[in-house]
Every structure is written in structure tokens, then in C-alpha cells.
Amino acid sequence: MANPSVVNSEQSLTLEQRRCFLKLPLEERRRLMAEQAAQMMQHYELPDEIQDRAEWQGGDIVECA
């Protein structure tokens, strides 16, 4: 199997890949997930992502009684 730590976020993991991940030692799983979290944090800090998110999250909140 290819390197399980490199996964394109556009594709789903196969059942075999998920089982391989679960068979890893807990510390290795934590390390991989921390690495992925850091990559996602970098992604969401990109100027284009910030602008896109501001557009769909921004605006006034209107409450209806």
C-alpha cells in the first residue's frame, strides 16, 4: 500500500486504507492526524480561502420573532 499519510482530500479512503490506519500504533495515528490538522490550518489561512469564507459566513444576522 502507498504511504497512508498522503491522501488527497478530494478522495475517500478505501476500507483497506482505513483498516491500515486503525492498525497503526496510537502515537503514530496521533502524529498523522496532527500533521493533517496543521496542513488544514495552513489551507484555511490562505487569502483566497479567507475571502471565500468571509463571503458565505459574513453579513448581518436577522432574527425572526
C-alpha positions in Angstrom: 0.0 0.0 0.0 1.2 3.5 -0.7 2.1 6.0 2.0 -1.1 6.2 4.1 -0.2 9.7 5.4 -0.6 11.2 1.9 -4.2 11.4 1.0 -5.9 13.8 -1.4 -8.8 15.5 0.4 -10.9 15.1 -2.7 -10.9 11.2 -2.5 -12.4 8.9 0.1 -10.2 6.3 1.8 -10.9 2.7 0.9 -11.9 0.3 3.7 -8.5 -1.3 3.4 -6.8 2.1 3.9 -9.0 2.8 7.0 -8.2 -0.5 8.5 -4.5 0.0 7.9 -4.7 3.3 9.7 -6.5 1.8 12.6 -3.8 -0.9 12.9 -1.1 1.7 13.4 0.1 2.4 17.0 -1.9 5.1 18.7 1.1 7.5 18.8 1.6 7.1 15.0 -2.1 7.8 14.4 -1.9 10.9 16.6 1.2 12.1 14.8 -0.5 11.7 11.4 -3.7 13.4 12.5 -1.7 16.3 14.0 0.2 16.6 10.7 -3.1 16.7 8.7 -4.5 19.3 11.1 -1.5 21.5 10.5 -1.9 21.1 6.8 -5.6 22.0 7.0 -4.8 25.0 9.2 -2.4 26.3 6.5 -5.1 25.7 3.9 -7.7 27.7 5.7 -5.3 30.6 6.3 -4.8 31.1 2.6 -6.0 34.6 1.4 -8.4 33.1 -1.1 -9.9 30.7 1.5 -10.3 33.6 4.0 -12.1 35.7 1.4 -14.4 32.9 0.3 -15.3 32.0 3.9 -16.0 35.7 4.7 -18.4 35.9 1.7 -20.5 32.9 2.8 -20.2 33.5 6.5 -20.4 37.2 6.6 -23.4 39.5 6.6 -26.0 40.6 9.2 -27.8 38.1 11.3 -31.5 38.6 11.1 -33.7 37.1 13.8 -37.4 36.5 13.2 -39.7 36.6 16.1 
